[in-house]
Amino acid sequence: MNDHDQHQIAGYARQLQSCSDALAQGLLELNRMCLGTRVSEDALAETLASARALLGDRGRARLLLAAHGKTSWPGSYGQSPYGEIFALVALALAGQAMRRGCSGNERRLHAGLFDLLAPAAARARVELDASGRERRYARVLFGMREAAILTRGEADAALRQLLGAHPSEREQAFPACEAVANFGGNLRVLQHALRRRPELRLMRARQAQLA
């Protein structure tokens, strides 16, 4: 970051610490939505429009996230009044999915922030359909089918769940189907396929020679 960015971060940090100006009040309202009960679709659309106006683009959101890290809240034992909304911002900026235990409001707000703030590669990965995954991950899907004896649909379902899972939860066994469950989970299938990749590559070479 350059000196101009550092100056902006310091200014944003003062605004967040004050909790009184329009920027701070808007972010506090977004934080309350994360903690509240489920809202209607109209209220959600209004909230997402407010979030887009407050956060702007990736550059401004990154500065606001850095500014939030410079605030301190000794009166609330270090608990920031913006904690939930900036946790969603950090996930969206990193192109990561929500954790499974989040609320409905958090999940819907994260989806809107993801479209606004996530890197282009992460958005493209999420938007892939079955044929797109087959083109982009052809060798991985082939390995899952051959190494774990999965059908085409089972391999695609396991990969789809892995792509949509938060990195910290990919080790958890939430299988896509019974065949994957018997193997130990989606990630186990993928890891086994990657370990056997040299054998599968040799097998495909032999098949090509016989053809």
PERAGI-V757073 format. One record per residue. N is the residue number from 0. RES is the residue in one small letter. PHI is phi in whole degrees, 0 to 359 (NA if undefined). PSI is psi in degrees with one decimal (* if undefined). D_LAST is the distance of its C-alpha to the last C-alpha in Angstrom with 1 decimal. Layout:
BEGIN
<<N & RES & PHI & PSI & D_LAST> <N & RES & PHI & PSI & D_LAST>>
END
This chain:
BEGIN
<<0 & m & NA & 143.8 & 56.9> <1 & n & 269 & -179.2 & 59.7> <2 & d & 296 & -34.2 & 63.4> <3 & h & 295 & -42.5 & 63.3> <4 & d & 297 & -42.8 & 60.7> <5 & q & 298 & -38.9 & 62.9> <6 & h & 295 & -42.5 & 65.9> <7 & q & 295 & -41.8 & 64.1> <8 & i & 300 & -44.1 & 63.0> <9 & a & 298 & -40.0 & 66.6> <10 & g & 294 & -43.9 & 67.8> <11 & y & 296 & -38.3 & 65.3> <12 & a & 298 & -39.6 & 66.2> <13 & r & 295 & -39.5 & 69.9> <14 & q & 294 & -43.4 & 69.1> <15 & l & 294 & -39.7 & 67.0> <16 & q & 294 & -31.2 & 69.7> <17 & s & 288 & -32.0 & 72.4> <18 & c & 61 & 20.6 & 70.7> <19 & s & 239 & -27.8 & 73.0> <20 & d & 277 & -179.4 & 71.6> <21 & a & 296 & -40.5 & 69.2> <22 & l & 299 & -48.8 & 66.0> <23 & a & 296 & -43.4 & 67.0> <24 & q & 296 & -38.8 & 68.1> <25 & g & 295 & -42.2 & 64.9> <26 & l & 291 & -35.3 & 62.7> <27 & l & 297 & -38.6 & 65.1> <28 & e & 295 & -40.3 & 64.6> <29 & l & 296 & -37.9 & 60.8> <30 & n & 294 & -39.8 & 61.2> <31 & r & 296 & -35.2 & 63.4> <32 & m & 297 & -39.9 & 60.8> <33 & c & 300 & -34.4 & 58.3> <34 & l & 267 & -10.9 & 60.8> <35 & g & 271 & -174.6 & 62.1> <36 & t & 282 & 168.2 & 61.3> <37 & r & 299 & 135.3 & 58.7> <38 & v & 255 & 163.8 & 59.7> <39 & s & 287 & 167.0 & 59.2> <40 & e & 296 & -36.6 & 56.5> <41 & d & 294 & -43.6 & 59.3> <42 & a & 295 & -36.9 & 60.6> <43 & l & 295 & -44.0 & 57.1> <44 & a & 299 & -40.4 & 56.6> <45 & e & 294 & -39.7 & 59.9> <46 & t & 293 & -41.5 & 59.2> <47 & l & 295 & -37.7 & 55.8> <48 & a & 296 & -40.3 & 57.6> <49 & s & 296 & -41.6 & 60.2> <50 & a & 297 & -41.7 & 57.5> <51 & r & 296 & -38.9 & 55.9> <52 & a & 291 & -37.5 & 59.3> <53 & l & 286 & -43.3 & 60.2> <54 & l & 273 & -24.9 & 57.0> <55 & g & 70 & -109.7 & 56.2> <56 & d & 236 & -172.3 & 52.9> <57 & r & 300 & -39.4 & 50.9> <58 & g & 297 & -48.4 & 53.4> <59 & r & 294 & -40.0 & 56.5> <60 & a & 297 & -38.8 & 54.9> <61 & r & 295 & -38.0 & 54.1> <62 & l & 294 & -41.3 & 57.7> <63 & l & 295 & -39.4 & 59.1> <64 & l & 296 & -42.1 & 57.0> <65 & a & 295 & -38.8 & 58.2> <66 & a & 295 & -39.8 & 61.8> <67 & h & 299 & -35.2 & 61.5> <68 & g & 293 & -17.4 & 60.7> <69 & k & 265 & -0.3 & 64.0> <70 & t & 273 & 158.8 & 66.1> <71 & s & 222 & 146.8 & 68.0> <72 & w & 224 & 69.1 & 69.5> <73 & p & 295 & -27.7 & 72.0> <74 & g & 291 & -19.2 & 73.8> <75 & s & 242 & 31.1 & 70.8> <76 & y & 57 & 36.3 & 69.8> <77 & g & 83 & 0.5 & 67.1> <78 & q & 277 & 111.8 & 65.5> <79 & s & 287 & 139.5 & 64.6> <80 & p & 287 & -5.2 & 65.4> <81 & y & 249 & 11.6 & 62.2> <82 & g & 303 & -45.3 & 59.9> <83 & e & 290 & -43.6 & 57.7> <84 & i & 291 & -37.3 & 57.2> <85 & f & 285 & -23.1 & 56.3> <86 & a & 295 & -39.0 & 53.9> <87 & l & 292 & -39.8 & 52.0> <88 & v & 299 & -43.4 & 52.3> <89 & a & 297 & -41.8 & 50.9> <90 & l & 297 & -43.8 & 47.9> <91 & a & 295 & -42.6 & 47.3> <92 & l & 297 & -34.1 & 47.6> <93 & a & 278 & -6.0 & 45.1> <94 & g & 72 & 29.1 & 42.6> <95 & q & 255 & 152.3 & 42.8> <96 & a & 281 & 165.0 & 42.9> <97 & m & 286 & 154.7 & 46.1> <98 & r & 286 & 157.9 & 46.6> <99 & r & 289 & -25.4 & 46.5> <100 & g & 272 & 11.0 & 50.2> <101 & c & 283 & 164.5 & 51.5> <102 & s & 281 & 167.0 & 53.8> <103 & g & 297 & -40.0 & 52.9> <104 & n & 297 & -44.2 & 54.9> <105 & e & 298 & -41.8 & 53.2> <106 & r & 296 & -43.3 & 49.7> <107 & r & 289 & -37.9 & 50.6> <108 & l & 291 & -38.2 & 52.4> <109 & h & 298 & -40.2 & 49.6> <110 & a & 300 & -42.1 & 47.2> <111 & g & 293 & -40.9 & 49.6> <112 & l & 292 & -34.3 & 50.0> <113 & f & 299 & -44.3 & 46.3> <114 & d & 298 & -30.7 & 45.8> <115 & l & 274 & -39.1 & 48.7> <116 & l & 247 & -20.1 & 48.2> <117 & a & 292 & 150.2 & 44.6> <118 & p & 301 & 153.4 & 42.5> <119 & a & 301 & -38.8 & 40.2> <120 & a & 296 & -38.3 & 37.1> <121 & a & 292 & -40.6 & 38.4> <122 & r & 296 & -41.5 & 39.3> <123 & a & 296 & -37.9 & 35.9> <124 & r & 296 & -42.5 & 34.2> <125 & v & 291 & -33.7 & 36.6> <126 & e & 279 & -5.0 & 36.1> <127 & l & 297 & 135.3 & 32.3> <128 & d & 266 & -173.1 & 31.2> <129 & a & 301 & -44.3 & 28.2> <130 & s & 292 & -34.9 & 26.0> <131 & g & 294 & -40.8 & 27.5> <132 & r & 295 & -36.9 & 26.8> <133 & e & 296 & -38.1 & 23.2> <134 & r & 286 & -43.0 & 23.0> <135 & r & 282 & -35.3 & 25.2> <136 & y & 242 & 38.9 & 24.1> <137 & a & 302 & -46.9 & 20.4> <138 & r & 291 & -36.8 & 19.5> <139 & v & 295 & -46.0 & 22.7> <140 & l & 295 & -39.6 & 22.0> <141 & f & 300 & -44.2 & 18.5> <142 & g & 297 & -38.2 & 20.1> <143 & m & 294 & -37.8 & 22.9> <144 & r & 290 & -42.4 & 20.7> <145 & e & 281 & -43.0 & 18.6> <146 & a & 284 & -35.7 & 21.6> <147 & a & 251 & 4.4 & 24.3> <148 & i & 55 & 53.5 & 22.5> <149 & l & 259 & 154.8 & 23.9> <150 & t & 284 & 169.2 & 23.3> <151 & r & 299 & -42.3 & 22.6> <152 & g & 293 & -38.5 & 26.4> <153 & e & 294 & -43.2 & 27.6> <154 & a & 296 & -41.6 & 25.7> <155 & d & 294 & -39.7 & 27.1> <156 & a & 296 & -41.6 & 30.6> <157 & a & 296 & -44.4 & 30.7> <158 & l & 294 & -40.3 & 29.7> <159 & r & 298 & -41.3 & 32.2> <160 & q & 293 & -37.7 & 35.0> <161 & l & 294 & -41.1 & 34.4> <162 & l & 294 & -29.6 & 34.5> <163 & g & 265 & 6.7 & 37.8> <164 & a & 260 & 149.5 & 39.5> <165 & h & 293 & 142.6 & 42.1> <166 & p & 307 & -35.3 & 40.9> <167 & s & 288 & -12.8 & 43.5> <168 & e & 250 & 1.9 & 42.3> <169 & r & 290 & -22.4 & 38.5> <170 & e & 284 & -20.2 & 39.2> <171 & q & 290 & 143.6 & 40.9> <172 & a & 269 & 86.2 & 39.0> <173 & f & 247 & 84.2 & 39.1> <174 & p & 291 & 152.2 & 35.9> <175 & a & 278 & -20.8 & 34.0> <176 & c & 196 & 174.6 & 33.3> <177 & e & 296 & -38.8 & 33.9> <178 & a & 297 & -41.1 & 30.6> <179 & v & 290 & -37.1 & 31.3> <180 & a & 298 & -42.1 & 34.9> <181 & n & 296 & -26.6 & 33.9> <182 & f & 278 & -18.9 & 31.9> <183 & g & 116 & 6.4 & 35.0> <184 & g & 120 & 167.4 & 34.7> <185 & n & 299 & -46.4 & 32.6> <186 & l & 293 & -34.5 & 33.0> <187 & r & 297 & -40.7 & 32.1> <188 & v & 299 & -46.2 & 28.7> <189 & l & 295 & -43.2 & 28.1> <190 & q & 297 & -39.5 & 29.4> <191 & h & 295 & -40.1 & 27.2> <192 & a & 296 & -40.4 & 24.1> <193 & l & 291 & -35.9 & 25.2> <194 & r & 295 & -34.1 & 26.0> <195 & r & 269 & 7.3 & 22.6> <196 & r & 303 & -43.0 & 20.9> <197 & p & 300 & -40.5 & 20.1> <198 & e & 294 & -40.6 & 18.5> <199 & l & 292 & -36.2 & 16.4> <200 & r & 296 & -41.1 & 15.4> <201 & l & 294 & -39.5 & 14.4> <202 & m & 297 & -43.1 & 12.4> <203 & r & 293 & -34.9 & 10.5> <204 & a & 296 & -41.9 & 10.0> <205 & r & 295 & -40.9 & 8.7> <206 & q & 298 & -38.4 & 6.2> <207 & a & 293 & -34.3 & 5.2> <208 & q & 291 & -35.5 & 5.5> <209 & l & 282 & -22.6 & 3.8> <210 & a & 289 & * & 0.0>>
END
